[in-house]
Amino acid sequence: MINLATIDIVIIVAYLVLTTIAGLVLAKVSSKNIKSYFLGGNRVPWYLLGVANASGMFDITGTMMIVTWTFVYGMKGAFVPWVWPVFNQVFLMVFLSVWLRRSNVMTGAEWIRTRFGNEKGAKLSDISVVIFALISTIAFLAYAFQGIGKFSQIFLPWDLTPATYAIIIMGITSVYTVLGGMFGVLVSDILQFTIMTISSFAIAAVAMSRTSAAQINAVIPDGWRSLAFGWKFDLDWSQTIPAVNERIISDGWSLFTIFMMMVFIKGFLISMAGPAPNYDMQRILATKSPKEAGLMSWFVTVVLMFPRYLMVSGIVVLGLVFFRTDLVAMGSAVDFEQILPFVLNKFIPAGMAGLVIAGLLSAFMSTFSGTVNCGASYIVNDIYRRYISSNSPAKRYVWMSYLASIVLVAVGIGFGYMIESIHTITQWIVGGLWGGYTAPNVLKWYWWRFNGRGYFGGMVAGMATAIAIPVLFPNTNLLFGLELNLAVFPAILGVSAAASIIISLLTPPDDEKILMRFYKTVRPWGFWKPIREKVIAQDAHFMPNRRFKRDMVNVLVGIVWQLMLMIIPVYLVIKDFSSVGLTAVFLLVTSIFLKFNWYDKMEKE
C-alpha cells in the first residue's frame, strides 16, 4: 500500500463521485431508445469516439504489462504488443472500419444477417456470434475483477481485500454504465483520457528531470536501446538484474525471430478478421458515416500511443535507475508490478499522485464500461428483441438494457472469484478465444462461397478447441519452448478453418440475392468473382473494389507509422535524441505517404 496525502484521497473520491453524477445526468439522454443507448444515436463526432476508444484501450493491466515488456526487452518490447495485435487498428483505419460501417447495423450479430441472410445457417451463425460476444465479455469482466482488485489493494489507502475493492469499484462504474449508456460511457472516457494524458506527461517529466542518459546506460545491457534483433534474444541482464534473464526464458520468447514471425502471422490473420464483437466494433458502428469510421480508427492510434508510452517509459526509467537494487534483492521472485507504487511513493508529489491513481482507476472504468455496454447490446438487440419481443415500446428495451448490464456485471464478478491469475485468463483470451474466432471471420469478408453453416461450424469448432486447451494443458505456460497462447494458436486456427471450409463446401451456397446485396453495399475485395459479375450485369455503373494492393501497401506503411508513434516517446524519455530525430523522420515520411495514398483517396471515393 502506498502513502497518500489527504489531497490525493480527495481527488480520487471526487473523481468517483463525478463519474457517478455524469451517469445520472445522462440517463435521460440515453434512454430515448436502444440506438441512443448503445450507439449514441450515431450523432457523436468521430474524434470523440476515437478518444473514447483509445481511453478504453489505456487499461491498467495492459499498461503494466507494457511496462514489464519495455523494462525487460528494451526497445524490442515495442514489438511484443503485436501479440494482441496492437496493429489491428491500422487494418481498421485503412479499410475494415469503412466496410463494417457501410452495413449500418447495431451489433456484430446483426451484421451477420447482412452477410448470410435469415435462413437456418445464418441464424446459427447469429447465435454463435452472440455466444462468442458474451463469453468474451464475461472473460474480460473476470480479467477486470482480478486486475482492479490487485491494483486497488496496492494503491488505495483503505485496508480492504482485493475482492472487496473490485466489487466496490465495479459497482460504482456500473451506475453510470447502466444509466448513462453510450453517452455516459463517452463522457467518462473523455474525462479519463484527459486525466491519463496529464498523468503521462507528468511522469515522463519527472523521469527526464531526475535521471541522466549516463545513469540509464549504467543499468541497461548492451542492445537494450536497439530495435534490431537476431535469431536469439541477445540481451544479457546477468551483470545488473540476473532474474530478468529467467523472466525472458519463462516468457518463451528466447528464439525471438521465431516469436516475431508467429506474432506477425497471427496478428495479420486476426486483423484481417476485423474487430471482435466488443467495444471497438461498437464505436465503429456508432460513427456517423463510413469515412468517419476510418478516421476514428486512425485517431485511436494518434491519441493513444504517444501519451501511453510516455507513461510507460517514465515508469521504466525511474524503475531502472532507482529501483534496481530492490528488484535484485527479490531474486528469482522479482515482481515488476512493484515498480509503479515505488515511483508514485518516491517521485510523484502530493496532488499529482492522486491524479495519477484516479487516472489509472478511470482507465479500468473506461474499459469496463465499454465492455459492459457492448455485451448488453447483444443480449437486448440479438436475443430479447429478435427472439422474445420484437415490437416492444422503446422504453422497455432500455429497461432490458439496464437489466442485461447488471446481469453481465454479476456473472463477470462470479467468474472473477473463480479465476486466480490475470495471466491465465489473458493468455486464454489472446491465444485461445481469438484463435477460434479468426478463421471464420476472415473467410466471411473475402470468400463468396463461405456460407452461414460454415461460419457456425468454424466458430463452434474454434471455441470448443479454445475451451479445451486449459483442460488439456493445466498450469502450463510453455509448450514446445513457446508461450502457450502462441504454441496452440495454429492448432485452434487449423481446426476452425477446416470446419469452416469443409462445411461450406458440403452445403449449398447462401441466397444469391443476399450475397449480391452484401457485395454491393459493403464492396469488399477478395474472391467474389461470380457475385461481382452478377452485380455488374445488373448495374453497369457499379464500380467493384480493386484496391487490394493499395490497401495492403497502406497497411504495411501504417504499421511502421504506428511503431514510430510508440517508440518516439521512449527514445525521448531515455534521452536518445539522435534516435528521436531518426524515428521522427520515419514518422513524417510514413504520415505523408498515408496522407496521399490513404486519406486523399478515401476523400475522393
N, C-alpha and C positions, 0 to 999 in steps of 0.2 A: 504494500500500500504506500502511495506517495504522500508527501506532506503538502496539503493545500491551505492557502491563506483564506480568510473569510471572503475576500472579494472573489476568489476563484469559485468557491461554493455558490455564492450569489449568482455569478454568471451562468453556471451550469443549471441551477434551478430555474433561473429566469428563462433560459433557452427552452427548457422542457415545458414550462408554463406557456410561453409564447406560441410554440408549435401546436399545443392543445387548443388554445384560443383560436388559432388560424383555422383549424378543422371545424370548430363550431361555427365560426363566421361564414365559412364557405359551404357549409352544409346545404343552405338554401339554393345556392348557385348550381351545385352538383346534383340536386335531387329532382330536376325537371324531368329527366328521362335517362335511360341507361346509356345512351350515346353521350350525353353530358357527363354522366357519372364515370364512364370508363375511357372516353376519348376526348373529353373536354369540348364536345360538340364540333370537333375539327375546326376550332377557332383560334387555337394557340399558335403564335408565330414560331417558325422553325428554330430560330436561335434560342428561344426559351426552352423548347423541347430538347434542344441539343445540350443546353446547360443542365437540365433536369436529368437527361440520360447519362451525362458524364458524372453527375453527382451520384447516381445510383451505382456507378462502377468504381467510385472512390471509397470502397468499403474498408473497414478496419482490418479484417483478417487478410484480405488480398494485399493491402498496402504493407502490412507487416511481413507477409511472405516475400514481397519485392525487396524490403529492407534486408531480409536474410540472404536472398539471392545476390543482391548487389554487394553486400558485405563479403560473402564467400567467394563469388565468382568475378567480382570486379565489373569492368565494363562489359564483359561477356554475359553477365547476368541480364543485360538488356534483351538477350535472345530468349531467355527462359520463359517469359510470359507468352511466347508463341505457342506454348503447350495448351493455352486456354481456347482458342488462339486470340491474342490481342489484335492481330491484323485483320480479323473478320470485319472490322469497321471499314477497312479500305474496300473490300468487296461490296459492302453495302453502299458505300458512298459512290462507287463507280457505276454500279448498275442494279444491284439486287433490291435496294430500297425503292428505286423507281418502279421496278417490276411489281414489287409487293403492294405498293400504294395504289397502283392502277386498278387493283382488284376492288377497292372501295368497300372493304368489309370491316368487321369489328374485331375478330379473333382469327387465330391460325386455323381453328377447326372450321370456321365459316369460309375461310379461303379455300379449304379442301373441296368444298362443294362447287366452287367456281372451276376447279380443275377436273374433278371426277363426276360431277353431276349429283343425282339423287338416287341412283339405283343401289342395289344391295352392297356392292363393293365400295361405293362412295360412303354409304352410311357406316360400314365397318371402319373405313379409313377415318371418318369423322370421329368415331368413338375412340380409335387408337390415339389420335392427336389429343383429345380431351384427357385420356388416361395419362399420356406422357406429360402433358402440361401440369396435371395435378400431382403426379409423382415428383416431377422436378420442383414444383412449388413447395411441396412438403419437405423434400430433401433440403432445399435452400433455407427453409424456415428452421429446420433442425440444426443446420450448419450455423445459422444466425444465433440460435439459442445458445449453442456451445460457445460461439465466439464472443457474444456480448456479455455473457456471464463471466467468462475468464477475464475479459478486458476490464469490466466494472470492478471486480474484486481487487485488481491491481491499482486502478486509477481513481476510484471513488472513495471518499473518506469514511463511509459507514461500515460497520462490521457485520456484513451480511454474506450469505453463501452465494456462489455463482448462480445457482438456480433461482434464488430469490431475486437477485438483481435482474436476471434475464426476464423473469415474469413481470416485474415492475416496469421495466423499460419497454418491453414488448406491449404491455398493457397501455402505457401512455401513447406509444406510437399508434396503436390500434384505434385510439379515439379519433385522431384526425384522419387516419386512413379510411376508417369505416364511414365517418360522417362527411368528410370532405371530398371523397372520391378523387378523380384525376386532378381537379383544381387544388384540393388540399395537398395532394402529393407534390404537385408542381411548386406551390408556394414554399413548402418545407424544403424541397430540393434546391430551389434557388437560394434560400436563406442558408442552407447547409453549405452549398458550394462557395458562397461568399465567405463564410467563416473559415472553411478549409483553405481557400486561396490565401487569405490573410495569414493564417497559421503557417502555411507552407513557406511564404516569403519570410516570415519571422524566424522560423527555424533555420532556413538557409542563411539568413543574415547573421544569426548568432554563430553558426558553424564557420562562416567565412571570416568573421571578426576574431574568433577565438583560436583559430588554427592557421598554420602556415603550410605551404607546399612541402617544406623540408620535414615538418612533423609528420605529415601524411606519408611521404616517401619512406620514412624510417620504419613504418609499421606495416607496410604492404609488401607482398612478394613481387618479384620481377614478373612483368606481364599483366599485372592487375589493371593497369591503365589502358591496355590494348584490347581492341575488339577482335583481333586476329586469334585464331585457334588452329591447332593441328589435330592429328588423328586422336591423340590422347590429351586429356585436360592437363596442362603443364604448370599450373600454379602450385608452388610448394610453400605451405604455411609452417613448416616444421621449426623455423627459426623465430617465429613470432607467436602464433597460436596453434600449436600442434593438433588440437582437437578438430580444427577446421578440416584438415586432411581426412579425418574419419567421417566428417559430415559429407564430403564430396563422394567418398566411397559408398556411404549409406544411401545417398540420393540415387545412385545407379547411373550417373552421368559421366563417369570417368572416360569412357570412349566417346568424347564429345562430338566428333564428326558424325558417328552413327546416331547419337542422340539428336543432333541438329537435323539430319536427314529425315528421321522418323517424325520429329516435331513439325518440320515444314510440310511433309506429305500429309500428315494427319491434319494439320491446321488448314492446308489448302482445301482438302476434301470437306472438312466441317464448314469452312467459309463458303464453299460452293453450294452447300445445302441451304444457305440462307439462315436468317435468325431463328433460334428456337422459340417456342411459344412462351416467351417471358416478357418482362417489361420493355426490353429492347424492341421487340416486334410491336408491342402496344404503342410505343412512342412513334414508330414509323407510321403506323396506321392512323395515328392521331393528327398527323400533319395535314395541311390544307390541300396539298397537291403532290403529284409525283416528283416534280422538280424540287419542292421544299423538303421532301423525304430524303433526296440525295444530299441536299445542303445540310440538313440536320445531322446526317451521319458524318459528313465532313467536319462539322463544327464540334462533334463529340471529341474527335482526336485533337483538334486545335486547343480546346479549353481544358481537356483532361490531362494530357501528357506533361506539359511544362510544369504546372504547379505541383502535380503529384510527385514528379521526380525531383523537384526542388526539396520537398519534404523528405523524401526517401534519402537523397544524397546528404542532406543536412544531418539526419539521424545517424547515417552510416559513418560520416566523417567524425562526428563527435564521439561515437562509439569506438571507432578505430583508435583515436588519439588518447581518449581519457578513460575508456572502459576496458581496454585490452588486458590490464592486469587482473581485473575481476573475472574476465572470461577465461583467462589462463588458469586461474585458481579453481574454476569449476571442473577442470579436467575433461574427461570424456562426457560429462553431463552438461556440457556447455549449452546455455539457453539464450538464444539471440533475442527472444521476446523481452528480455530484461533490459535491452538497450534503451528503448523508448522511455520507460519510467526513470531510468538513470538520467537521461537527457533532460526530462522535464524537472526532475528534482534539483539538478545541479546548474542548469544553464538558462531555464526559462523563467523570467521574473513573474512575480505575483500579478494576477490580472491576465497576463498573456497565457499562463498555464491553464487557467480556467477556460479561456477562449479556445485553446488547442484541444482540451478534453471535450468541450462542448462540440467542437468541430468533428472530432473522432466519433463521438456519440451520434451526432447527426448523420455522419457517413453511414453508420449502421442503420439508422432510422430511415434514411433515404432508400437504401437497398431493400430493406424490409417492407416499407410501404409500397414501393413499386411492385415487388413480388406478390404481395397480398392482393393489391388492386387488380393485377393481371390475372392471377389464379381465379379470383372470384368471377371475372368476366366469363370464363369458360363454364363455370357452374350455372350461372344465370342465363347467358345467351345460348349456350350449346347443349345444355341439359334441360333446365327448367323451361325456358322459352320455347325450345324446339319440341320437346317430348311430353311436357306436362301441361303447360298453359301458354298457348301461342297468341291469345288475344286478351291478355290481362291489361288493366289500366297501367299507365306508365309508373304511377306511384308504387304499385305492387312490385314491379321489377326492381325498383330502387330499394324497397324494403327487403326483398330477397337478396339484393347485393350486400346489404348490411349483414344479414344472417350468414351468407356464404363466407364473407370476410372473417366473421367471428369464428365460424367452424374451422376454417383453414388455420387460423392462428392457434386454436386449441389443439388441433391434430399435430401441427408443427411442434408445439411445445411438448406434446406427448412423445413424439419421436426423438426430440432433443434430449429428453430424460434417458432414453434407451441407448443413445449413441454416446460413447465416452470420448471419442477422439475427433477433433476437427479434421485432422489429416486424413483419417479413414473415409469420412464422408466426402471430402474434397476430391480425393483420389477416385472414389466411385463415380461421382458426378462427372468429372472431367474425362476419365478413361472409359468407364463402363456405360453410363447412361447416354452420353453423347455419342459413343461408339455405335450404339444401337439405333440412334436417330439418323446418322449420317447418310447411309446408302439410299434408303427410300426417298429422302428429302433432296438428294442430288438428282436422282432419276426423275422426280416429279417436274423439275424445271426444264430438263434438256432432252427428254426422250418421249415422243408422242405415244409410243406403244405401251408405255408403262401405265397400268390401269389401277383402279381402286382396290381390287382384290390383292394385287401385287404390293401395293402400299401397305395395306393392312397386314399381310403376311410378313413383309420386311420389318415393320415396326414391332410386331409381336415377337418375331424371332430374335430381333436385336435386343429388345427389352428383357426377354426371358434369359438370353445369354448373359446380359449385363447383371441381372439379379442373381444368376447362378455363380458368378465369379467370386463374390465374397464367401460363398459356401464352399466352393472348390479350393480356394486359397485363403483360408482364415489366417489372420495375423501375419500376412506376407507383404513385405514391402518391395522385395526384389524378385524378379523372375528372369532367368537366362542373363543375369547381370544387369538388367534394365529395370527401371522403376515399373511397378506392376501395371499402372494405367497405360503406359506406352507398350509394354510387352503384350498385353491382352487386346489392345485396340485392333490389330489386324484380324484376330480371330473373330471378334464381335462383328467387325465390319464385313468379313467374308461370309459369315452365317447370314447376316441381314441382307447382303447384296444377292447371295444365291437364292434366298427365299423370294426376294423381290422380283428378280428376273424370271426365275422358273415359273412362279405362279402367274406372272403376267403373260408369259408365252403359252401357258396351258389353258388360259381363259380368254374369252372374247375381248377385243378392244372396247374402250368406252365409247359412248354415243358420239358419233362424228360431229353432230351439231354442237355438243358441249365443248369438244376439242377445238373446233373452229372458232367458237366464241371466245374461249380462253386465249387461243393464239392471237386472235385479232385484238383483244383487249390488252393483254399483258405484253405481247410482242417480244417473246424471248428468242435468243438464238439457240442453236443446238440441232438435234436430229428430229426435225419437224417437216421434212420434205413433203410427204404425202398430204399433210394438213395444209402446209403452205401453198401447195399447188391448187388445192380446192378453194382456199380463201382468195387467191389471186383470180381464179376463174370466176368467182362470184363477185369480186370487186377489183376491177382492173387498176384502180388508183391506189390500192393498198401497197405500202412500202414495207417489205419484210426487213427484219433486223439482221444486218450483215456486219455488225460491229464487234464480232468476237475477237479478232486480232487487236483492234484498238483497245477494247476493254481489258484484255489481258496485259497489254503493254502498260496501260494506266494502273492496273493493279500492282504490277512489279515495281513501277516507279513510285507508286503510292506507299508501298511497304518500306522502301528506302526513305521516303519523306517522313513517314511516321516514326521510323527508327531514329532519324535525326532529332525529331521533337523530344524523343525520350532521352537521348544521351547528351544533348547540349547542356541542360541544367546540371547534369552530373559533372561534366568537364568544368563547368563554371564554378561549382562549389569546391571542387578539388583544386581549383586554380591552375588548370592546364589550359592556359589561354590560347596557345597555338592550336590545340585540338578544337577549342571553341570556334576559332576562326575557320578552320578547315571544314568542320561539320556545318557551320553556318553557310558556307559556300554551297555545300551539297543541298542544304535545305532550300536555299534560294533557287538553285538550278531546277530541282525537282518541283518546287512550287510554280515556277514559270512554265515548266513543261505541262503540269496538270492544268494550269490556267488556260493554256491554248488547246490542249488535246482532250481535256475533260470538260471544264466549266463552260468555255465558249461554245463547244459543240452541243452540250446539253441545252444551253440557252436557245440555240437555233432549232433544235429538234423537239 
